[in-house]
Amino acid sequence: MVLYKTKTSKLTGTSYKEIIKKARKAFHEIEKRSKRTNYLRSPYFKKDKIFINLFWEHLNQKTSRDRLRRLKLLSCAFELIQNSHYRPISKPDPNNKKNIVHRFGGVTKNGELFYVQIKENGKGRKDFISVFPEE
């Protein structure tokens, strides 16, 4: 897997309150672009829309410590989705065989490795599910 090197760094802050404020600001910048469902366009998928609302549902299922780790990487994940041409690792979703999960690898400006997961359903709709650092 080829890793995409981002130009943005992780969101800074120590408390969840600080990080969520910055993450929501990055999300609202994308939200302003569309009147309906929020999305990014990905060059790897031939400029198809990648919907980003499912991320918040997935994030709320995690522990508070894990949420903080993932939110710090949100701006890097948005940049990776918008700019990466590199081939992801694609495999069937273990929960639903009709879906495909694409995992992109990236490196932050500071050299930290992270992954972005995009789920593609049987009809071709792509949703940004998760971003997480390497364990």
C-alpha positions in Angstrom: 0.0 0.0 0.0 1.3 3.4 -0.9 0.8 6.1 1.8 -0.5 9.6 1.0 1.6 12.3 2.8 -0.7 15.1 4.0 0.2 18.7 4.2 -2.0 19.4 7.2 -1.1 18.3 10.7 -3.2 16.8 13.4 -5.7 19.0 15.3 -4.0 20.2 18.5 -5.4 20.3 21.9 -5.6 18.3 25.1 -9.2 18.2 26.0 -12.2 16.7 24.1 -13.9 20.1 24.2 -11.0 21.8 22.4 -10.7 19.1 19.8 -14.4 18.7 19.0 -14.6 22.5 18.4 -11.9 22.4 15.8 -13.2 19.2 14.2 -16.7 20.6 13.9 -15.2 23.7 12.3 -13.5 21.6 9.7 -16.7 19.6 9.1 -18.8 22.8 8.8 -16.5 24.2 6.1 -17.4 21.1 4.0 -21.0 21.3 5.1 -21.3 24.9 3.6 -20.5 23.6 0.1 -23.7 21.6 -0.2 -27.4 22.3 0.5 -28.2 18.6 1.0 -26.0 15.7 2.2 -22.4 16.6 3.0 -19.8 15.0 0.7 -16.2 15.2 -0.6 -15.1 14.2 -4.1 -12.4 11.6 -4.4 -10.0 11.5 -7.3 -9.4 7.7 -6.7 -13.0 7.0 -7.3 -13.1 9.2 -10.5 -14.4 12.2 -8.6 -17.4 10.3 -7.1 -19.0 11.7 -4.0 -17.9 10.3 -0.6 -20.6 11.1 2.0 -19.3 12.1 5.4 -22.3 12.1 7.7 -21.9 8.4 8.8 -18.7 9.3 10.5 -20.4 10.9 13.4 -22.7 7.9 14.1 -19.6 5.6 14.1 -17.7 8.0 16.3 -20.4 8.1 19.0 -20.1 4.3 19.4 -16.5 4.6 20.6 -15.1 5.4 24.0 -14.2 9.0 24.9 -10.5 8.3 24.7 -10.8 6.7 21.3 -13.0 9.6 20.0 -10.3 12.0 20.9 -7.6 10.0 19.0 -9.8 9.8 15.9 -11.0 13.5 16.0 -7.4 14.7 16.0 -7.0 13.1 12.6 -10.2 14.4 11.0 -8.7 17.3 8.9 -5.9 14.9 7.7 -8.6 12.4 6.6 -10.5 15.0 4.7 -7.3 16.0 2.8 -6.5 12.4 2.0 -10.0 11.7 0.6 -9.9 14.8 -1.5 -6.4 14.4 -2.9 -5.2 10.8 -2.8 -4.9 8.8 -6.1 -3.3 5.8 -4.4 -4.9 2.4 -4.4 -6.5 1.4 -1.1 -6.8 -2.1 0.4 -10.3 -3.2 -0.5 -12.1 -6.2 1.0 -15.7 -7.3 1.7 -17.4 -6.0 4.8 -17.4 -8.8 7.4 -20.9 -7.6 8.6 -22.5 -7.4 5.2 -21.0 -9.3 2.2 -22.7 -6.9 -0.3 -20.6 -4.0 1.0 -16.9 -3.3 0.3 -14.6 -1.6 2.8 -11.7 0.5 1.3 -8.8 1.3 3.6 -6.5 4.2 2.6 -3.2 4.8 4.3 -1.8 8.2 5.1 1.0 10.0 7.0 0.5 13.3 8.8 2.8 16.2 8.4 4.5 15.1 11.6 5.1 11.6 10.3 2.3 9.7 12.1 0.6 6.9 10.3 -3.2 6.8 10.0 -5.9 5.0 8.1 -9.2 6.1 6.5 -12.0 3.7 5.9 -14.7 4.2 3.2 -17.6 1.8 2.9 -19.2 1.2 -0.5 -22.6 -0.4 -0.6 -23.9 -2.7 -3.3 -25.5 0.2 -5.2 -22.2 2.2 -5.4 -22.8 4.8 -2.6 -19.6 5.5 -0.7 -19.5 6.7 2.9 -16.6 7.9 5.0 -16.8 5.7 8.1 -13.7 6.1 10.2 -10.2 7.5 10.6 -7.8 6.0 13.1 -4.1 6.1 13.9 -1.9 3.0 13.7 -2.0 1.1 17.0 
